[in-house]
Amino acid sequence: MARGKRTGKGVLRGRLDAIKQSVFGHFRRGPETGGGGVERVTVRKRSVLSGRLNEMDLLIDPTALERWMSSARAERPFLRDKFPHLSADEREFLLSGSTPDEWDRYFGDGT
């Protein structure tokens, strides 16, 4: 193999590292809440609706979230199964980066 040439695995590793940096590089950990590795974490994610960088505080195990995010999509368990303690709004934020306010602005409040 030529020097400096990336293998398929190297390209994939680079993409996973970029994904982790974009999501997990924006973690701001709060004080330990105790038990089970769950912490108050501020997660920043770019909204697919507005393109804005939004943030949300979540009580979550950062290691479990990182494993979930870095796994292949076809192999990921549903968020509601992996993190049943998160609200529907929190799960939507992790999937799309959209906040409840943005959701209402784009799609109405459902009433």
C-alpha positions in Angstrom: 0.0 0.0 0.0 1.3 3.5 -0.9 2.4 5.6 2.0 -0.2 8.1 3.2 -3.0 6.3 1.4 -6.0 5.7 3.6 -7.7 2.4 3.8 -11.4 2.0 3.9 -11.2 1.4 7.6 -9.2 4.6 8.0 -11.8 6.7 6.1 -14.6 5.2 8.3 -12.6 5.9 11.5 -12.1 9.5 10.3 -15.9 9.9 9.7 -16.8 8.4 13.1 -14.2 10.7 14.8 -15.8 13.7 13.0 -19.2 12.6 14.1 -18.1 12.2 17.7 -16.3 15.6 17.7 -19.4 17.3 16.3 -21.7 15.9 18.9 -19.5 15.0 21.9 -17.1 17.8 21.5 -20.0 20.0 22.6 -20.6 18.2 25.9 -20.4 20.3 29.0 -20.6 18.0 32.0 -22.3 19.2 35.1 -21.9 17.9 38.6 -22.2 14.1 39.0 -25.8 13.2 39.9 -24.9 9.9 41.4 -25.6 6.3 40.5 -25.3 4.6 37.2 -23.0 7.0 35.5 -25.8 9.4 34.7 -24.7 13.0 34.6 -26.3 16.3 33.7 -24.8 17.0 30.3 -25.3 19.9 28.0 -25.5 18.5 24.4 -25.2 20.8 21.4 -26.5 19.6 18.1 -27.2 21.3 14.8 -30.9 21.4 13.9 -32.0 19.7 10.7 -34.9 22.2 10.6 -33.2 25.6 11.0 -29.5 24.8 10.8 -28.9 26.5 14.1 -26.7 25.0 16.8 -29.0 24.2 19.6 -28.3 22.9 23.1 -30.2 20.9 25.6 -29.4 19.8 29.2 -29.9 16.0 29.6 -29.6 13.6 32.5 -27.8 10.8 30.6 -24.8 8.4 30.8 -22.4 10.1 28.4 -20.5 6.8 27.7 -23.8 5.0 26.7 -24.8 7.9 24.5 -21.4 8.0 22.8 -21.6 4.2 22.1 -25.1 4.6 20.7 -24.1 7.5 18.5 -21.0 5.8 17.1 -22.7 2.5 16.3 -24.0 1.8 12.8 -27.5 3.1 12.3 -28.9 -0.3 11.3 -27.5 -1.8 14.5 -28.7 1.0 16.9 -31.5 0.2 19.4 -34.3 2.7 19.4 -33.6 5.7 21.6 -36.8 5.0 23.5 -35.5 1.5 24.3 -31.9 2.6 25.1 -32.8 5.7 27.1 -36.4 5.2 28.3 -36.0 8.0 30.9 -35.7 10.7 28.2 -38.8 12.6 27.2 -40.0 12.5 23.6 -38.6 16.1 23.1 -35.2 15.0 24.4 -35.1 12.0 22.1 -36.2 14.2 19.1 -33.4 16.6 20.0 -30.8 13.8 19.9 -32.1 12.6 16.6 -32.6 15.9 14.7 -31.2 18.7 16.9 -34.6 20.3 16.8 -36.0 21.9 20.0 -39.7 21.8 20.9 -39.9 25.6 20.0 -38.5 24.9 16.5 -40.9 22.0 16.1 -43.9 24.2 16.9 -42.6 27.0 14.7 -42.2 24.7 11.7 -45.1 22.3 12.1 -47.5 24.0 14.5 -48.2 23.2 18.1 -50.5 20.3 17.3 -53.7 22.0 18.4 
